[in-house]
Amino acid sequence: MPAAAGGAMQLAALRFPKGRGELRDQPPTNRHSADHREFNGEVPTPTPAEKTLGDLPHRPARRRRPHRREARNAAALPLTVPAPRLLGTYDDGTWVALVFEEVTGRQPQVPWQPDELRRVLDTVTVLARTGTPCPLDVPPVAEDLAESFSGWRRLLDGEAGDVRGRLGAWTADHLADLAALEARWPEGAAGDTLAHADLRADNVLLTADGGVVFVDWPHALRAAPWFDLLVMLPCVRAQGGPDPEQVFTSHPLGRDADPDAVTATLTALTGYFLRSSLNPAPPGLPTLRPFQRAQGDAALAWLRQRL
C-alpha cells in the first residue's frame, strides 16, 4: 500500500464488489494510467504518488491529509453527483482505508476520442447543474487556491530567476501583464457550484451503459459553474484532444461564462502549471514536472488565443 505524500499516512486501496460479502485487496481500476501523448509530443504519465501530490491543486495542507479529505467529501456527495458511493472508512491515525462501491468501467482512450470526450463533457454539465448550490462543506476556490494561483506574480518577483530560456521570450516579455491579469482571478472564479477540481482522463471512468463516473475527490471546492470545464481542457489538449477554446465556447457552461473572468482564471491556471514545472523533480517522482509543463504549454497556447 503506497505511502501518502509527505509520509503523514498510508492508503489501503480496497474494492467492495456489489453482491459479494468479502473485501478484496486489489488496485482500483480507476488508478492506473494510460499512455499520454501531447498534441506535439510525448506527455509523461503521472504515477499514483504524483497524483497524490497533485497536478491541481498543489498545496501543503492537502498533501498531508488527502485521504481523510476524500473520505469526508465522498461521504457527503449526493446520489445525483456522478461519483462512486463511499461504503466505509478505516482510520487508526496512521493507516487510512476508503472502501468504495466497485464501478465497472474504464478510463477514456488517450489520445481522446470525440465520442468519449462528448460523454465526459456532458457529465461535467450534469455535475455543475446538480452541484449548484454546492451541497458540500468545502472551501471557496479563492481561499483554497490563493497560493497555487499566484505563479505569474512569483515569477515576476524573480522567484525562479530568469525564465526566458525556459519559458520563452514571449512569456518573459509579458510577465508583468500576466501577473496583473492573474491577480483578478479570485473574484471571477468565485461561485457556489461544487467543483471536482482535478478532472483528467485518469480520474474518469466510462461505464458500459453509457454513463460517466468521476473518481478521486480530495480536492473538491466551491467555484464558478465553468471552473471544472476550464481546468480539465489544457490536459485534454495535451492528451491529444481538440482546441480548448472551441470546446469551451461551445459548451453550455462556457457559453454562459463571463469572458473576462474566464481569461483571468485561465491566466492563473497557466501560471500555476508553468511555475510548478520549473521546480526540481521531487524524489522518486520524475514525470510530475514534465506533466505539469505539458499542461502549462497547452494552457498558454489557449490563453494567447484569448488575449
C-alpha positions as protocol buffer text, in pm:
chain_id: "A"
residue {
  index: 1
  type: MET
  ca { x: 0 y: 0 z: 0 }
}
residue {
  index: 2
  type: PRO
  ca { x: 159 y: 329 z: -108 }
}
residue {
  index: 3
  type: ALA
  ca { x: 254 y: 595 z: 144 }
}
residue {
  index: 4
  type: ALA
  ca { x: 71 y: 925 z: 114 }
}
residue {
  index: 5
  type: ALA
  ca { x: 265 y: 1236 z: 17 }
}
residue {
  index: 6
  type: GLY
  ca { x: 475 y: 1370 z: 299 }
}
residue {
  index: 7
  type: GLY
  ca { x: 455 y: 1040 z: 489 }
}
residue {
  index: 8
  type: ALA
  ca { x: 158 y: 1151 z: 701 }
}
residue {
  index: 9
  type: MET
  ca { x: -43 y: 837 z: 635 }
}
residue {
  index: 10
  type: GLN
  ca { x: -86 y: 540 z: 409 }
}
residue {
  index: 11
  type: LEU
  ca { x: -381 y: 432 z: 199 }
}
residue {
  index: 12
  type: ALA
  ca { x: -516 y: 84 z: 151 }
}
residue {
  index: 13
  type: ALA
  ca { x: -686 y: 64 z: -188 }
}
residue {
  index: 14
  type: LEU
  ca { x: -976 y: -170 z: -131 }
}
residue {
  index: 15
  type: ARG
  ca { x: -1266 y: -255 z: -363 }
}
residue {
  index: 16
  type: PHE
  ca { x: -1601 y: -392 z: -249 }
}
residue {
  index: 17
  type: PRO
  ca { x: -1780 y: -575 z: -533 }
}
residue {
  index: 18
  type: LYS
  ca { x: -2157 y: -547 z: -537 }
}
residue {
  index: 19
  type: GLY
  ca { x: -2330 y: -868 z: -442 }
}
residue {
  index: 20
  type: ARG
  ca { x: -2031 y: -1024 z: -264 }
}
residue {
  index: 21
  type: GLY
  ca { x: -1963 y: -1044 z: 105 }
}
residue {
  index: 22
  type: GLU
  ca { x: -1587 y: -1002 z: 126 }
}
residue {
  index: 23
  type: LEU
  ca { x: -1330 y: -733 z: 70 }
}
residue {
  index: 24
  type: ARG
  ca { x: -1057 y: -796 z: -179 }
}
residue {
  index: 25
  type: ASP
  ca { x: -730 y: -609 z: -192 }
}
residue {
  index: 26
  type: GLN
  ca { x: -651 y: -501 z: -549 }
}
residue {
  index: 27
  type: PRO
  ca { x: -553 y: -187 z: -735 }
}
residue {
  index: 28
  type: PRO
  ca { x: -864 y: 17 z: -815 }
}
residue {
  index: 29
  type: THR
  ca { x: -938 y: 14 z: -1187 }
}
residue {
  index: 30
  type: ASN
  ca { x: -952 y: 392 z: -1200 }
}
residue {
  index: 31
  type: ARG
  ca { x: -599 y: 442 z: -1058 }
}
residue {
  index: 32
  type: HIS
  ca { x: -387 y: 301 z: -1339 }
}
residue {
  index: 33
  type: SER
  ca { x: -274 y: 547 z: -1603 }
}
residue {
  index: 34
  type: ALA
  ca { x: -282 y: 510 z: -1979 }
}
residue {
  index: 35
  type: ASP
  ca { x: -7 y: 641 z: -2203 }
}
residue {
  index: 36
  type: HIS
  ca { x: -45 y: 1015 z: -2257 }
}
residue {
  index: 37
  type: ARG
  ca { x: 60 y: 1196 z: -2573 }
}
residue {
  index: 38
  type: GLU
  ca { x: 77 y: 1569 z: -2611 }
}
residue {
  index: 39
  type: PHE
  ca { x: -58 y: 1724 z: -2932 }
}
residue {
  index: 40
  type: ASN
  ca { x: 303 y: 1793 z: -3036 }
}
residue {
  index: 41
  type: GLY
  ca { x: 498 y: 1533 z: -2838 }
}
residue {
  index: 42
  type: GLU
  ca { x: 513 y: 1290 z: -2553 }
}
residue {
  index: 43
  type: VAL
  ca { x: 338 y: 1367 z: -2226 }
}
residue {
  index: 44
  type: PRO
  ca { x: 459 y: 1166 z: -1927 }
}
residue {
  index: 45
  type: THR
  ca { x: 200 y: 979 z: -1725 }
}
residue {
  index: 46
  type: PRO
  ca { x: 174 y: 1078 z: -1357 }
}
residue {
  index: 47
  type: THR
  ca { x: 230 y: 795 z: -1114 }
}
residue {
  index: 48
  type: PRO
  ca { x: -18 y: 736 z: -828 }
}
residue {
  index: 49
  type: ALA
  ca { x: 220 y: 912 z: -589 }
}
residue {
  index: 50
  type: GLU
  ca { x: 241 y: 1209 z: -824 }
}
residue {
  index: 51
  type: LYS
  ca { x: -137 y: 1218 z: -842 }
}
residue {
  index: 52
  type: THR
  ca { x: -137 y: 1236 z: -461 }
}
residue {
  index: 53
  type: LEU
  ca { x: 95 y: 1536 z: -476 }
}
residue {
  index: 54
  type: GLY
  ca { x: -147 y: 1668 z: -732 }
}
residue {
  index: 55
  type: ASP
  ca { x: -135 y: 1848 z: -1062 }
}
residue {
  index: 56
  type: LEU
  ca { x: -413 y: 2072 z: -940 }
}
residue {
  index: 57
  type: PRO
  ca { x: -443 y: 2179 z: -669 }
}
residue {
  index: 58
  type: HIS
  ca { x: -89 y: 2159 z: -526 }
}
residue {
  index: 59
  type: ARG
  ca { x: -94 y: 2279 z: -168 }
}
residue {
  index: 60
  type: PRO
  ca { x: 69 y: 2158 z: 152 }
}
residue {
  index: 61
  type: ALA
  ca { x: -241 y: 2101 z: 369 }
}
residue {
  index: 62
  type: ARG
  ca { x: -392 y: 1864 z: 115 }
}
residue {
  index: 63
  type: ARG
  ca { x: -70 y: 1676 z: 68 }
}
residue {
  index: 64
  type: ARG
  ca { x: -78 y: 1588 z: 439 }
}
residue {
  index: 65
  type: ARG
  ca { x: -438 y: 1470 z: 457 }
}
residue {
  index: 66
  type: PRO
  ca { x: -569 y: 1384 z: 109 }
}
residue {
  index: 67
  type: HIS
  ca { x: -732 y: 1055 z: 203 }
}
residue {
  index: 68
  type: ARG
  ca { x: -916 y: 1191 z: 505 }
}
residue {
  index: 69
  type: ARG
  ca { x: -1038 y: 1481 z: 298 }
}
residue {
  index: 70
  type: GLU
  ca { x: -1155 y: 1246 z: 27 }
}
residue {
  index: 71
  type: ALA
  ca { x: -1338 y: 1034 z: 285 }
}
residue {
  index: 72
  type: ARG
  ca { x: -1517 y: 1340 z: 419 }
}
residue {
  index: 73
  type: ASN
  ca { x: -1604 y: 1470 z: 73 }
}
residue {
  index: 74
  type: ALA
  ca { x: -1713 y: 1135 z: -68 }
}
residue {
  index: 75
  type: ALA
  ca { x: -1937 y: 1063 z: 231 }
}
residue {
  index: 76
  type: ALA
  ca { x: -2123 y: 1390 z: 174 }
}
residue {
  index: 77
  type: LEU
  ca { x: -2172 y: 1363 z: -203 }
}
residue {
  index: 78
  type: PRO
  ca { x: -2540 y: 1346 z: -301 }
}
residue {
  index: 79
  type: LEU
  ca { x: -2657 y: 1050 z: -506 }
}
residue {
  index: 80
  type: THR
  ca { x: -2713 y: 1285 z: -801 }
}
residue {
  index: 81
  type: VAL
  ca { x: -2339 y: 1353 z: -831 }
}
residue {
  index: 82
  type: PRO
  ca { x: -2169 y: 1118 z: -1082 }
}
residue {
  index: 83
  type: ALA
  ca { x: -1927 y: 961 z: -833 }
}
residue {
  index: 84
  type: PRO
  ca { x: -1879 y: 617 z: -672 }
}
residue {
  index: 85
  type: ARG
  ca { x: -2052 y: 568 z: -340 }
}
residue {
  index: 86
  type: LEU
  ca { x: -1832 y: 550 z: -30 }
}
residue {
  index: 87
  type: LEU
  ca { x: -1919 y: 232 z: 163 }
}
residue {
  index: 88
  type: GLY
  ca { x: -1691 y: 275 z: 463 }
}
residue {
  index: 89
  type: THR
  ca { x: -1362 y: 401 z: 601 }
}
residue {
  index: 90
  type: TYR
  ca { x: -1087 y: 287 z: 837 }
}
residue {
  index: 91
  type: ASP
  ca { x: -857 y: 532 z: 1016 }
}
residue {
  index: 92
  type: ASP
  ca { x: -631 y: 440 z: 1308 }
}
residue {
  index: 93
  type: GLY
  ca { x: -427 y: 759 z: 1293 }
}
residue {
  index: 94
  type: THR
  ca { x: -160 y: 612 z: 1065 }
}
residue {
  index: 95
  type: TRP
  ca { x: -339 y: 391 z: 813 }
}
residue {
  index: 96
  type: VAL
  ca { x: -640 y: 515 z: 620 }
}
residue {
  index: 97
  type: ALA
  ca { x: -862 y: 298 z: 402 }
}
residue {
  index: 98
  type: LEU
  ca { x: -1153 y: 414 z: 186 }
}
residue {
  index: 99
  type: VAL
  ca { x: -1395 y: 145 z: 66 }
}
residue {
  index: 100
  type: PHE
  ca { x: -1596 y: 239 z: -244 }
}
residue {
  index: 101
  type: GLU
  ca { x: -1852 y: 53 z: -444 }
}
residue {
  index: 102
  type: GLU
  ca { x: -1694 y: -112 z: -745 }
}
residue {
  index: 103
  type: VAL
  ca { x: -1760 y: 69 z: -1071 }
}
residue {
  index: 104
  type: THR
  ca { x: -1733 y: -150 z: -1379 }
}
residue {
  index: 105
  type: GLY
  ca { x: -1577 y: 84 z: -1628 }
}
residue {
  index: 106
  type: ARG
  ca { x: -1261 y: 200 z: -1797 }
}
residue {
  index: 107
  type: GLN
  ca { x: -1069 y: 520 z: -1846 }
}
residue {
  index: 108
  type: PRO
  ca { x: -1117 y: 717 z: -2168 }
}
residue {
  index: 109
  type: GLN
  ca { x: -882 y: 638 z: -2451 }
}
residue {
  index: 110
  type: VAL
  ca { x: -581 y: 866 z: -2488 }
}
residue {
  index: 111
  type: PRO
  ca { x: -548 y: 1038 z: -2730 }
}
residue {
  index: 112
  type: TRP
  ca { x: -904 y: 1145 z: -2658 }
}
residue {
  index: 113
  type: GLN
  ca { x: -1176 y: 1010 z: -2886 }
}
residue {
  index: 114
  type: PRO
  ca { x: -1453 y: 1254 z: -2987 }
}
residue {
  index: 115
  type: ASP
  ca { x: -1743 y: 1039 z: -2868 }
}
residue {
  index: 116
  type: GLU
  ca { x: -1583 y: 970 z: -2530 }
}
residue {
  index: 117
  type: LEU
  ca { x: -1491 y: 1334 z: -2480 }
}
residue {
  index: 118
  type: ARG
  ca { x: -1851 y: 1431 z: -2560 }
}
residue {
  index: 119
  type: ARG
  ca { x: -1978 y: 1193 z: -2290 }
}
residue {
  index: 120
  type: VAL
  ca { x: -1740 y: 1341 z: -2034 }
}
residue {
  index: 121
  type: LEU
  ca { x: -1824 y: 1699 z: -2128 }
}
residue {
  index: 122
  type: ASP
  ca { x: -2195 y: 1623 z: -2093 }
}
residue {
  index: 123
  type: THR
  ca { x: -2129 y: 1483 z: -1746 }
}
residue {
  index: 124
  type: VAL
  ca { x: -1934 y: 1795 z: -1649 }
}
residue {
  index: 125
  type: THR
  ca { x: -2257 y: 1982 z: -1721 }
}
residue {
  index: 126
  type: VAL
  ca { x: -2452 y: 1738 z: -1504 }
}
residue {
  index: 127
  type: LEU
  ca { x: -2203 y: 1784 z: -1220 }
}
residue {
  index: 128
  type: ALA
  ca { x: -2232 y: 2162 z: -1236 }
}
residue {
  index: 129
  type: ARG
  ca { x: -2612 y: 2157 z: -1250 }
}
residue {
  index: 130
  type: THR
  ca { x: -2656 y: 1904 z: -967 }
}
residue {
  index: 131
  type: GLY
  ca { x: -2381 y: 2070 z: -765 }
}
residue {
  index: 132
  type: THR
  ca { x: -2545 y: 2414 z: -755 }
}
residue {
  index: 133
  type: PRO
  ca { x: -2586 y: 2529 z: -485 }
}
residue {
  index: 134
  type: CYS
  ca { x: -2282 y: 2347 z: -353 }
}
residue {
  index: 135
  type: PRO
  ca { x: -2401 y: 2056 z: -135 }
}
residue {
  index: 136
  type: LEU
  ca { x: -2066 y: 2004 z: 43 }
}
residue {
  index: 137
  type: ASP
  ca { x: -1888 y: 2199 z: 314 }
}
residue {
  index: 138
  type: VAL
  ca { x: -1577 y: 2263 z: 104 }
}
residue {
  index: 139
  type: PRO
  ca { x: -1360 y: 2575 z: 79 }
}
residue {
  index: 140
  type: PRO
  ca { x: -1418 y: 2850 z: -176 }
}
residue {
  index: 141
  type: VAL
  ca { x: -1181 y: 2846 z: -471 }
}
residue {
  index: 142
  type: ALA
  ca { x: -1023 y: 3183 z: -391 }
}
residue {
  index: 143
  type: GLU
  ca { x: -925 y: 3062 z: -45 }
}
residue {
  index: 144
  type: ASP
  ca { x: -813 y: 2716 z: -149 }
}
residue {
  index: 145
  type: LEU
  ca { x: -601 y: 2814 z: -448 }
}
residue {
  index: 146
  type: ALA
  ca { x: -470 y: 3152 z: -332 }
}
residue {
  index: 147
  type: GLU
  ca { x: -109 y: 3033 z: -318 }
}
residue {
  index: 148
  type: SER
  ca { x: -124 y: 2796 z: -615 }
}
residue {
  index: 149
  type: PHE
  ca { x: -275 y: 3054 z: -846 }
}
residue {
  index: 150
  type: SER
  ca { x: -5 y: 3316 z: -791 }
}
residue {
  index: 151
  type: GLY
  ca { x: 254 y: 3168 z: -1025 }
}
residue {
  index: 152
  type: TRP
  ca { x: 300 y: 3465 z: -1257 }
}
residue {
  index: 153
  type: ARG
  ca { x: 336 y: 3708 z: -967 }
}
residue {
  index: 154
  type: ARG
  ca { x: 602 y: 3488 z: -811 }
}
residue {
  index: 155
  type: LEU
  ca { x: 785 y: 3461 z: -1142 }
}
residue {
  index: 156
  type: LEU
  ca { x: 769 y: 3839 z: -1179 }
}
residue {
  index: 157
  type: ASP
  ca { x: 923 y: 3871 z: -833 }
}
residue {
  index: 158
  type: GLY
  ca { x: 1217 y: 3662 z: -957 }
}
residue {
  index: 159
  type: GLU
  ca { x: 1138 y: 3354 z: -751 }
}
residue {
  index: 160
  type: ALA
  ca { x: 1263 y: 3123 z: -1029 }
}
residue {
  index: 161
  type: GLY
  ca { x: 1528 y: 3354 z: -1175 }
}
residue {
  index: 162
  type: ASP
  ca { x: 1545 y: 3434 z: -1546 }
}
residue {
  index: 163
  type: VAL
  ca { x: 1274 y: 3236 z: -1724 }
}
residue {
  index: 164
  type: ARG
  ca { x: 1344 y: 3350 z: -2080 }
}
residue {
  index: 165
  type: GLY
  ca { x: 1545 y: 3042 z: -2166 }
}
residue {
  index: 166
  type: ARG
  ca { x: 1298 y: 2805 z: -2002 }
}
residue {
  index: 167
  type: LEU
  ca { x: 955 y: 2954 z: -2077 }
}
residue {
  index: 168
  type: GLY
  ca { x: 1031 y: 3151 z: -2394 }
}
residue {
  index: 169
  type: ALA
  ca { x: 1074 y: 3511 z: -2498 }
}
residue {
  index: 170
  type: TRP
  ca { x: 701 y: 3592 z: -2524 }
}
residue {
  index: 171
  type: THR
  ca { x: 636 y: 3476 z: -2171 }
}
residue {
  index: 172
  type: ALA
  ca { x: 937 y: 3659 z: -2029 }
}
residue {
  index: 173
  type: ASP
  ca { x: 840 y: 3981 z: -2209 }
}
residue {
  index: 174
  type: HIS
  ca { x: 480 y: 3968 z: -2078 }
}
residue {
  index: 175
  type: LEU
  ca { x: 537 y: 3866 z: -1716 }
}
residue {
  index: 176
  type: ALA
  ca { x: 408 y: 4195 z: -1578 }
}
residue {
  index: 177
  type: ASP
  ca { x: 91 y: 4182 z: -1788 }
}
residue {
  index: 178
  type: LEU
  ca { x: 29 y: 3818 z: -1699 }
}
residue {
  index: 179
  type: ALA
  ca { x: 81 y: 3887 z: -1329 }
}
residue {
  index: 180
  type: ALA
  ca { x: -164 y: 4178 z: -1339 }
}
residue {
  index: 181
  type: LEU
  ca { x: -427 y: 3968 z: -1515 }
}
residue {
  index: 182
  type: GLU
  ca { x: -372 y: 3676 z: -1279 }
}
residue {
  index: 183
  type: ALA
  ca { x: -444 y: 3900 z: -980 }
}
residue {
  index: 184
  type: ARG
  ca { x: -805 y: 3936 z: -1099 }
}
residue {
  index: 185
  type: TRP
  ca { x: -891 y: 3565 z: -1095 }
}
residue {
  index: 186
  type: PRO
  ca { x: -1036 y: 3522 z: -741 }
}
residue {
  index: 187
  type: GLU
  ca { x: -1345 y: 3731 z: -800 }
}
residue {
  index: 188
  type: GLY
  ca { x: -1405 y: 3589 z: -1145 }
}
residue {
  index: 189
  type: ALA
  ca { x: -1382 y: 3223 z: -1042 }
}
residue {
  index: 190
  type: ALA
  ca { x: -1598 y: 3260 z: -732 }
}
residue {
  index: 191
  type: GLY
  ca { x: -1930 y: 3079 z: -720 }
}
residue {
  index: 192
  type: ASP
  ca { x: -2146 y: 2830 z: -533 }
}
residue {
  index: 193
  type: THR
  ca { x: -2101 y: 2525 z: -756 }
}
residue {
  index: 194
  type: LEU
  ca { x: -1933 y: 2203 z: -643 }
}
residue {
  index: 195
  type: ALA
  ca { x: -1612 y: 2153 z: -841 }
}
residue {
  index: 196
  type: HIS
  ca { x: -1410 y: 1832 z: -852 }
}
residue {
  index: 197
  type: ALA
  ca { x: -1105 y: 2048 z: -937 }
}
residue {
  index: 198
  type: ASP
  ca { x: -890 y: 1768 z: -1079 }
}
residue {
  index: 199
  type: LEU
  ca { x: -1073 y: 1623 z: -1379 }
}
residue {
  index: 200
  type: ARG
  ca { x: -840 y: 1433 z: -1612 }
}
residue {
  index: 201
  type: ALA
  ca { x: -865 y: 1110 z: -1808 }
}
residue {
  index: 202
  type: ASP
  ca { x: -728 y: 909 z: -1516 }
}
residue {
  index: 203
  type: ASN
  ca { x: -997 y: 1045 z: -1284 }
}
residue {
  index: 204
  type: VAL
  ca { x: -1278 y: 938 z: -1516 }
}
residue {
  index: 205
  type: LEU
  ca { x: -1449 y: 602 z: -1567 }
}
residue {
  index: 206
  type: LEU
  ca { x: -1671 y: 525 z: -1866 }
}
residue {
  index: 207
  type: THR
  ca { x: -1933 y: 259 z: -1794 }
}
residue {
  index: 208
  type: ALA
  ca { x: -2082 y: 11 z: -2038 }
}
residue {
  index: 209
  type: ASP
  ca { x: -2429 y: 165 z: -2012 }
}
residue {
  index: 210
  type: GLY
  ca { x: -2304 y: 500 z: -2143 }
}
residue {
  index: 211
  type: GLY
  ca { x: -2250 y: 656 z: -1803 }
}
residue {
  index: 212
  type: VAL
  ca { x: -1954 y: 854 z: -1673 }
}
residue {
  index: 213
  type: VAL
  ca { x: -1820 y: 846 z: -1316 }
}
residue {
  index: 214
  type: PHE
  ca { x: -1572 y: 1094 z: -1168 }
}
residue {
  index: 215
  type: VAL
  ca { x: -1336 y: 949 z: -908 }
}
residue {
  index: 216
  type: ASP
  ca { x: -1079 y: 1090 z: -660 }
}
residue {
  index: 217
  type: TRP
  ca { x: -1248 y: 1371 z: -467 }
}
residue {
  index: 218
  type: PRO
  ca { x: -991 y: 1511 z: -218 }
}
residue {
  index: 219
  type: HIS
  ca { x: -965 y: 1848 z: -394 }
}
residue {
  index: 220
  type: ALA
  ca { x: -1334 y: 1942 z: -411 }
}
residue {
  index: 221
  type: LEU
  ca { x: -1415 y: 2312 z: -368 }
}
residue {
  index: 222
  type: ARG
  ca { x: -1677 y: 2579 z: -441 }
}
residue {
  index: 223
  type: ALA
  ca { x: -1632 y: 2779 z: -759 }
}
residue {
  index: 224
  type: ALA
  ca { x: -1797 y: 2917 z: -1070 }
}
residue {
  index: 225
  type: PRO
  ca { x: -2002 y: 2661 z: -1270 }
}
residue {
  index: 226
  type: TRP
  ca { x: -1744 y: 2659 z: -1551 }
}
residue {
  index: 227
  type: PHE
  ca { x: -1437 y: 2604 z: -1329 }
}
residue {
  index: 228
  type: ASP
  ca { x: -1409 y: 2226 z: -1379 }
}
residue {
  index: 229
  type: LEU
  ca { x: -1451 y: 2265 z: -1755 }
}
residue {
  index: 230
  type: LEU
  ca { x: -1171 y: 2521 z: -1773 }
}
residue {
  index: 231
  type: VAL
  ca { x: -934 y: 2322 z: -1552 }
}
residue {
  index: 232
  type: MET
  ca { x: -969 y: 1999 z: -1748 }
}
residue {
  index: 233
  type: LEU
  ca { x: -927 y: 2134 z: -2101 }
}
residue {
  index: 234
  type: PRO
  ca { x: -550 y: 2201 z: -2101 }
}
residue {
  index: 235
  type: CYS
  ca { x: -494 y: 1839 z: -2000 }
}
residue {
  index: 236
  type: VAL
  ca { x: -741 y: 1721 z: -2265 }
}
residue {
  index: 237
  type: ARG
  ca { x: -548 y: 1921 z: -2524 }
}
residue {
  index: 238
  type: ALA
  ca { x: -213 y: 1788 z: -2403 }
}
residue {
  index: 239
  type: GLN
  ca { x: -354 y: 1435 z: -2436 }
}
residue {
  index: 240
  type: GLY
  ca { x: -449 y: 1473 z: -2800 }
}
residue {
  index: 241
  type: GLY
  ca { x: -784 y: 1648 z: -2760 }
}
residue {
  index: 242
  type: PRO
  ca { x: -935 y: 1935 z: -2961 }
}
residue {
  index: 243
  type: ASP
  ca { x: -877 y: 2310 z: -2940 }
}
residue {
  index: 244
  type: PRO
  ca { x: -983 y: 2411 z: -2586 }
}
residue {
  index: 245
  type: GLU
  ca { x: -1120 y: 2748 z: -2695 }
}
residue {
  index: 246
  type: GLN
  ca { x: -1361 y: 2584 z: -2937 }
}
residue {
  index: 247
  type: VAL
  ca { x: -1467 y: 2327 z: -2678 }
}
residue {
  index: 248
  type: PHE
  ca { x: -1514 y: 2585 z: -2403 }
}
residue {
  index: 249
  type: THR
  ca { x: -1709 y: 2843 z: -2601 }
}
residue {
  index: 250
  type: SER
  ca { x: -1941 y: 2581 z: -2750 }
}
residue {
  index: 251
  type: HIS
  ca { x: -2010 y: 2411 z: -2416 }
}
residue {
  index: 252
  type: PRO
  ca { x: -2324 y: 2516 z: -2219 }
}
residue {
  index: 253
  type: LEU
  ca { x: -2115 y: 2611 z: -1916 }
}
residue {
  index: 254
  type: GLY
  ca { x: -1861 y: 2803 z: -2121 }
}
residue {
  index: 255
  type: ARG
  ca { x: -2119 y: 2990 z: -2326 }
}
residue {
  index: 256
  type: ASP
  ca { x: -2271 y: 3130 z: -2006 }
}
residue {
  index: 257
  type: ALA
  ca { x: -1937 y: 3238 z: -1857 }
}
residue {
  index: 258
  type: ASP
  ca { x: -1806 y: 3593 z: -1823 }
}
residue {
  index: 259
  type: PRO
  ca { x: -1521 y: 3610 z: -2080 }
}
residue {
  index: 260
  type: ASP
  ca { x: -1304 y: 3835 z: -1864 }
}
residue {
  index: 261
  type: ALA
  ca { x: -1344 y: 3607 z: -1562 }
}
residue {
  index: 262
  type: VAL
  ca { x: -1252 y: 3304 z: -1774 }
}
residue {
  index: 263
  type: THR
  ca { x: -942 y: 3472 z: -1914 }
}
residue {
  index: 264
  type: ALA
  ca { x: -822 y: 3581 z: -1570 }
}
residue {
  index: 265
  type: THR
  ca { x: -872 y: 3232 z: -1427 }
}
residue {
  index: 266
  type: LEU
  ca { x: -705 y: 3069 z: -1727 }
}
residue {
  index: 267
  type: THR
  ca { x: -412 y: 3304 z: -1674 }
}
residue {
  index: 268
  type: ALA
  ca { x: -384 y: 3189 z: -1313 }
}
residue {
  index: 269
  type: LEU
  ca { x: -411 y: 2822 z: -1410 }
}
residue {
  index: 270
  type: THR
  ca { x: -140 y: 2866 z: -1674 }
}
residue {
  index: 271
  type: GLY
  ca { x: 88 y: 3037 z: -1424 }
}
residue {
  index: 272
  type: TYR
  ca { x: 32 y: 2755 z: -1177 }
}
residue {
  index: 273
  type: PHE
  ca { x: 136 y: 2485 z: -1423 }
}
residue {
  index: 274
  type: LEU
  ca { x: 435 y: 2670 z: -1567 }
}
residue {
  index: 275
  type: ARG
  ca { x: 569 y: 2795 z: -1234 }
}
residue {
  index: 276
  type: SER
  ca { x: 535 y: 2448 z: -1082 }
}
residue {
  index: 277
  type: SER
  ca { x: 708 y: 2287 z: -1380 }
}
residue {
  index: 278
  type: LEU
  ca { x: 1026 y: 2485 z: -1303 }
}
residue {
  index: 279
  type: ASN
  ca { x: 1067 y: 2328 z: -960 }
}
residue {
  index: 280
  type: PRO
  ca { x: 1311 y: 2040 z: -917 }
}
residue {
  index: 281
  type: ALA
  ca { x: 1154 y: 1698 z: -951 }
}
residue {
  index: 282
  type: PRO
  ca { x: 1053 y: 1558 z: -612 }
}
residue {
  index: 283
  type: PRO
  ca { x: 1248 y: 1244 z: -518 }
}
residue {
  index: 284
  type: GLY
  ca { x: 1101 y: 942 z: -691 }
}
residue {
  index: 285
  type: LEU
  ca { x: 855 y: 1148 z: -899 }
}
residue {
  index: 286
  type: PRO
  ca { x: 1032 y: 1200 z: -1232 }
}
residue {
  index: 287
  type: THR
  ca { x: 729 y: 1266 z: -1452 }
}
residue {
  index: 288
  type: LEU
  ca { x: 550 y: 1527 z: -1239 }
}
residue {
  index: 289
  type: ARG
  ca { x: 727 y: 1836 z: -1375 }
}
residue {
  index: 290
  type: PRO
  ca { x: 709 y: 1734 z: -1743 }
}
residue {
  index: 291
  type: PHE
  ca { x: 339 y: 1656 z: -1698 }
}
residue {
  index: 292
  type: GLN
  ca { x: 281 y: 2000 z: -1548 }
}
residue {
  index: 293
  type: ARG
  ca { x: 482 y: 2160 z: -1829 }
}
residue {
  index: 294
  type: ALA
  ca { x: 276 y: 1985 z: -2097 }
}
residue {
  index: 295
  type: GLN
  ca { x: -45 y: 2115 z: -1942 }
}
residue {
  index: 296
  type: GLY
  ca { x: 109 y: 2459 z: -1896 }
}
residue {
  index: 297
  type: ASP
  ca { x: 213 y: 2478 z: -2261 }
}
residue {
  index: 298
  type: ALA
  ca { x: -138 y: 2379 z: -2371 }
}
residue {
  index: 299
  type: ALA
  ca { x: -291 y: 2634 z: -2133 }
}
residue {
  index: 300
  type: LEU
  ca { x: -55 y: 2909 z: -2254 }
}
residue {
  index: 301
  type: ALA
  ca { x: -142 y: 2845 z: -2617 }
}
residue {
  index: 302
  type: TRP
  ca { x: -510 y: 2871 z: -2526 }
}
residue {
  index: 303
  type: LEU
  ca { x: -452 y: 3185 z: -2322 }
}
residue {
  index: 304
  type: ARG
  ca { x: -272 y: 3359 z: -2609 }
}
residue {
  index: 305
  type: GLN
  ca { x: -578 y: 3297 z: -2826 }
}
residue {
  index: 306
  type: ARG
  ca { x: -789 y: 3489 z: -2577 }
}
residue {
  index: 307
  type: LEU
  ca { x: -557 y: 3787 z: -2521 }
}
